[in-house]
Amino acid sequence: MFWNTKSRIDYFLIPYERHILYTKLSPEEMEKRFYDKTTAPTPSMFTHLAYTIQEDYEGEFYTNGFYMQAVSRGRNQPLLVFSGKIQEYQNQTKIILTVEFQPIAKILFYLFFFGSTFLFMAATISAIKNGGEGWKAAIGIGFIDIVLVLIFKTSSSIGLSDIKKMFEAEKLPKKQNPQ
């Protein structure tokens, strides 16, 4: 069922991902590694200082989770947020990781995505009514939608691999994954 909260939310067209990772590190060791690889968040009005920051991520670690985002060093970098909940599970630590856009980037993404989807549908209807004229416009606009989603998916997979390295974590196969 679509509204089942236990179902896995990882749809192709939604810029949101949820991953469950396991690590042998304790939460204290995870916190130490987290602060070795990240920096404290900078105020938004001082974004020009991001060029002087050596780390790729900024964020904070809490007792039961963490929040981090990529340091923006240019305008062509997607603004992703990684938030994780930490639970001790048997002799391991379970990380429930969510990846999504920052709120402003999410609003811009949805406005642009749904606007271009509307244009795609209008161009398709126009092409059908005009007997084949306008298909190139419809295909080009549809291609833009797909590229937007692929940019998110590519950036999130890069961040996921960085988090796996940082915490020496791994995703268990679905058969072994005790969600």
C-alpha positions as a Markdown table, in Angstrom:
| # | Residue | x | y | z |
|---|---|---|---|---|
| 1 | Met | 0.0 | 0.0 | 0.0 |
| 2 | Phe | 1.3 | 3.5 | -0.9 |
| 3 | Trp | 0.7 | 5.0 | 2.5 |
| 4 | Asn | 2.3 | 2.2 | 4.5 |
| 5 | Thr | 4.9 | 3.8 | 6.7 |
| 6 | Lys | 7.0 | 0.7 | 6.8 |
| 7 | Ser | 7.4 | 0.6 | 3.1 |
| 8 | Arg | 10.7 | 1.7 | 1.6 |
| 9 | Ile | 10.5 | 5.2 | 0.1 |
| 10 | Asp | 12.9 | 5.3 | -2.8 |
| 11 | Tyr | 11.0 | 6.3 | -6.0 |
| 12 | Phe | 12.7 | 7.3 | -9.1 |
| 13 | Leu | 11.2 | 10.7 | -9.6 |
| 14 | Ile | 11.2 | 11.9 | -5.9 |
| 15 | Pro | 14.4 | 13.6 | -4.7 |
| 16 | Tyr | 14.4 | 11.6 | -1.5 |
| 17 | Glu | 16.3 | 8.5 | -0.5 |
| 18 | Arg | 16.4 | 6.4 | 2.6 |
| 19 | His | 19.2 | 3.9 | 3.4 |
| 20 | Ile | 19.9 | 1.6 | 6.3 |
| 21 | Leu | 23.6 | 1.0 | 7.0 |
| 22 | Tyr | 25.4 | -1.0 | 9.6 |
| 23 | Thr | 28.8 | -0.4 | 11.2 |
| 24 | Lys | 30.9 | -2.0 | 13.9 |
| 25 | Leu | 31.9 | 1.4 | 15.3 |
| 26 | Ser | 30.4 | 2.6 | 18.5 |
| 27 | Pro | 28.5 | 6.0 | 18.5 |
| 28 | Glu | 31.5 | 7.6 | 20.3 |
| 29 | Glu | 33.9 | 6.4 | 17.5 |
| 30 | Met | 31.4 | 7.6 | 14.9 |
| 31 | Glu | 31.3 | 11.0 | 16.5 |
| 32 | Lys | 35.1 | 11.3 | 16.4 |
| 33 | Arg | 35.3 | 10.3 | 12.8 |
| 34 | Phe | 32.4 | 12.6 | 11.9 |
| 35 | Tyr | 34.2 | 15.7 | 13.3 |
| 36 | Asp | 37.5 | 14.6 | 11.6 |
| 37 | Lys | 35.8 | 14.8 | 8.2 |
| 38 | Thr | 33.3 | 17.7 | 8.7 |
| 39 | Thr | 33.3 | 21.2 | 9.9 |
| 40 | Ala | 30.8 | 23.2 | 11.9 |
| 41 | Pro | 28.0 | 24.8 | 9.9 |
| 42 | Thr | 28.7 | 28.3 | 8.6 |
| 43 | Pro | 26.1 | 31.1 | 8.6 |
| 44 | Ser | 24.5 | 31.5 | 5.2 |
| 45 | Met | 25.7 | 35.1 | 4.8 |
| 46 | Phe | 29.3 | 34.0 | 5.0 |
| 47 | Thr | 29.1 | 31.5 | 2.1 |
| 48 | His | 32.2 | 33.1 | 0.6 |
| 49 | Leu | 34.2 | 31.6 | 3.4 |
| 50 | Ala | 33.3 | 28.1 | 2.1 |
| 51 | Tyr | 36.2 | 28.4 | -0.3 |
| 52 | Thr | 38.6 | 28.4 | 2.7 |
| 53 | Ile | 37.0 | 25.3 | 4.3 |
| 54 | Gln | 39.1 | 22.1 | 3.6 |
| 55 | Glu | 36.3 | 19.6 | 4.4 |
| 56 | Asp | 33.7 | 18.6 | 1.9 |
| 57 | Tyr | 30.8 | 18.5 | 4.4 |
| 58 | Glu | 29.6 | 20.6 | 7.3 |
| 59 | Gly | 27.3 | 19.4 | 10.0 |
| 60 | Glu | 26.6 | 18.4 | 13.6 |
| 61 | Phe | 26.6 | 15.1 | 15.5 |
| 62 | Tyr | 24.0 | 14.5 | 18.2 |
| 63 | Thr | 23.6 | 11.7 | 20.8 |
| 64 | Asn | 21.2 | 9.8 | 18.5 |
| 65 | Gly | 22.0 | 11.0 | 15.1 |
| 66 | Phe | 23.7 | 13.5 | 12.8 |
| 67 | Tyr | 23.0 | 16.2 | 10.2 |
| 68 | Met | 25.4 | 17.1 | 7.4 |
| 69 | Gln | 25.4 | 18.9 | 4.1 |
| 70 | Ala | 27.8 | 19.4 | 1.3 |
| 71 | Val | 29.9 | 22.6 | 1.4 |
| 72 | Ser | 28.8 | 24.6 | -1.6 |
| 73 | Arg | 31.9 | 25.7 | -3.5 |
| 74 | Gly | 30.1 | 26.7 | -6.7 |
| 75 | Arg | 26.7 | 27.3 | -8.2 |
| 76 | Asn | 26.5 | 24.0 | -10.0 |
| 77 | Gln | 26.6 | 21.8 | -6.9 |
| 78 | Pro | 23.3 | 20.4 | -5.7 |
| 79 | Leu | 22.4 | 21.3 | -2.1 |
| 80 | Leu | 21.9 | 18.0 | -0.4 |
| 81 | Val | 21.2 | 17.2 | 3.2 |
| 82 | Phe | 22.2 | 13.9 | 4.9 |
| 83 | Ser | 20.5 | 13.2 | 8.2 |
| 84 | Gly | 21.0 | 10.0 | 10.1 |
| 85 | Lys | 19.5 | 8.4 | 13.1 |
| 86 | Ile | 21.8 | 6.1 | 15.1 |
| 87 | Gln | 20.6 | 3.0 | 17.0 |
| 88 | Glu | 22.7 | 0.4 | 18.7 |
| 89 | Tyr | 21.6 | -3.0 | 17.3 |
| 90 | Gln | 23.1 | -6.2 | 18.7 |
| 91 | Asn | 26.9 | -5.7 | 18.5 |
| 92 | Gln | 26.6 | -3.1 | 15.7 |
| 93 | Thr | 25.3 | 0.4 | 15.2 |
| 94 | Lys | 22.4 | 0.9 | 12.8 |
| 95 | Ile | 22.3 | 4.1 | 10.8 |
| 96 | Ile | 19.0 | 5.2 | 9.2 |
| 97 | Leu | 20.1 | 7.7 | 6.6 |
| 98 | Thr | 17.9 | 10.0 | 4.6 |
| 99 | Val | 19.1 | 12.1 | 1.7 |
| 100 | Glu | 17.2 | 15.0 | 0.3 |
| 101 | Phe | 17.6 | 18.6 | -1.0 |
| 102 | Gln | 17.8 | 21.6 | 1.3 |
| 103 | Pro | 14.4 | 23.2 | 1.7 |
| 104 | Ile | 15.0 | 26.1 | -0.7 |
| 105 | Ala | 16.6 | 23.8 | -3.3 |
| 106 | Lys | 13.6 | 21.4 | -2.9 |
| 107 | Ile | 11.2 | 24.2 | -3.6 |
| 108 | Leu | 13.1 | 25.3 | -6.7 |
| 109 | Phe | 13.5 | 21.7 | -7.9 |
| 110 | Tyr | 9.7 | 21.0 | -7.6 |
| 111 | Leu | 8.8 | 24.3 | -9.3 |
| 112 | Phe | 11.2 | 23.7 | -12.2 |
| 113 | Phe | 10.4 | 20.0 | -12.4 |
| 114 | Phe | 6.6 | 20.4 | -12.5 |
| 115 | Gly | 6.9 | 23.5 | -14.7 |
| 116 | Ser | 8.9 | 21.5 | -17.3 |
| 117 | Thr | 6.6 | 18.5 | -16.9 |
| 118 | Phe | 3.6 | 20.8 | -17.7 |
| 119 | Leu | 5.5 | 22.1 | -20.8 |
| 120 | Phe | 6.3 | 18.5 | -21.8 |
| 121 | Met | 2.6 | 17.6 | -21.6 |
| 122 | Ala | 1.6 | 20.7 | -23.5 |
| 123 | Ala | 4.2 | 20.0 | -26.2 |
| 124 | Thr | 3.1 | 16.4 | -26.5 |
| 125 | Ile | -0.6 | 17.4 | -26.9 |
| 126 | Ser | 0.4 | 20.0 | -29.5 |
| 127 | Ala | 2.4 | 17.5 | -31.4 |
| 128 | Ile | -0.5 | 15.1 | -31.4 |
| 129 | Lys | -2.9 | 17.8 | -32.6 |
| 130 | Asn | -0.5 | 19.1 | -35.3 |
| 131 | Gly | 0.2 | 15.7 | -36.8 |
| 132 | Gly | 3.7 | 15.1 | -35.6 |
| 133 | Glu | 5.1 | 18.7 | -35.4 |
| 134 | Gly | 6.6 | 19.6 | -32.0 |
| 135 | Trp | 7.9 | 16.2 | -30.9 |
| 136 | Lys | 11.4 | 17.6 | -30.7 |
| 137 | Ala | 10.3 | 20.1 | -28.1 |
| 138 | Ala | 8.5 | 17.5 | -26.1 |
| 139 | Ile | 11.5 | 15.2 | -26.1 |
| 140 | Gly | 13.9 | 18.0 | -25.1 |
| 141 | Ile | 11.7 | 19.1 | -22.2 |
| 142 | Gly | 11.3 | 15.5 | -21.0 |
| 143 | Phe | 15.0 | 15.0 | -21.2 |
| 144 | Ile | 15.5 | 18.0 | -18.9 |
| 145 | Asp | 13.2 | 16.4 | -16.3 |
| 146 | Ile | 15.2 | 13.2 | -16.4 |
| 147 | Val | 18.5 | 15.1 | -16.1 |
| 148 | Leu | 17.3 | 16.8 | -13.0 |
| 149 | Val | 16.5 | 13.5 | -11.3 |
| 150 | Leu | 19.8 | 12.0 | -12.4 |
| 151 | Ile | 21.7 | 14.9 | -10.9 |
| 152 | Phe | 20.1 | 14.3 | -7.5 |
| 153 | Lys | 20.7 | 10.5 | -7.7 |
| 154 | Thr | 24.3 | 10.9 | -8.7 |
| 155 | Ser | 25.1 | 13.4 | -6.0 |
| 156 | Ser | 23.3 | 11.3 | -3.4 |
| 157 | Ser | 25.3 | 8.2 | -4.3 |
| 158 | Ile | 28.5 | 10.2 | -4.0 |
| 159 | Gly | 27.5 | 11.4 | -0.5 |
| 160 | Leu | 26.4 | 7.9 | 0.5 |
| 161 | Ser | 29.7 | 6.4 | -0.5 |
| 162 | Asp | 31.5 | 9.2 | 1.6 |
| 163 | Ile | 29.3 | 8.3 | 4.6 |
| 164 | Lys | 30.1 | 4.6 | 4.1 |
| 165 | Lys | 33.8 | 5.4 | 4.1 |
| 166 | Met | 33.6 | 7.7 | 7.1 |
| 167 | Phe | 31.8 | 5.2 | 9.3 |
| 168 | Glu | 33.1 | 2.0 | 7.7 |
| 169 | Ala | 29.5 | 1.1 | 7.2 |
| 170 | Glu | 27.8 | -1.2 | 4.7 |
| 171 | Lys | 24.4 | -2.0 | 3.4 |
| 172 | Leu | 23.3 | -5.5 | 4.1 |
| 173 | Pro | 21.6 | -7.5 | 1.4 |
| 174 | Lys | 17.8 | -7.4 | 1.7 |
| 175 | Lys | 17.7 | -11.0 | 2.9 |
| 176 | Gln | 20.0 | -10.1 | 5.8 |
| 177 | Asn | 18.6 | -6.7 | 6.5 |
| 178 | Pro | 16.5 | -6.9 | 9.7 |
| 179 | Gln | 14.5 | -3.6 | 9.3 |
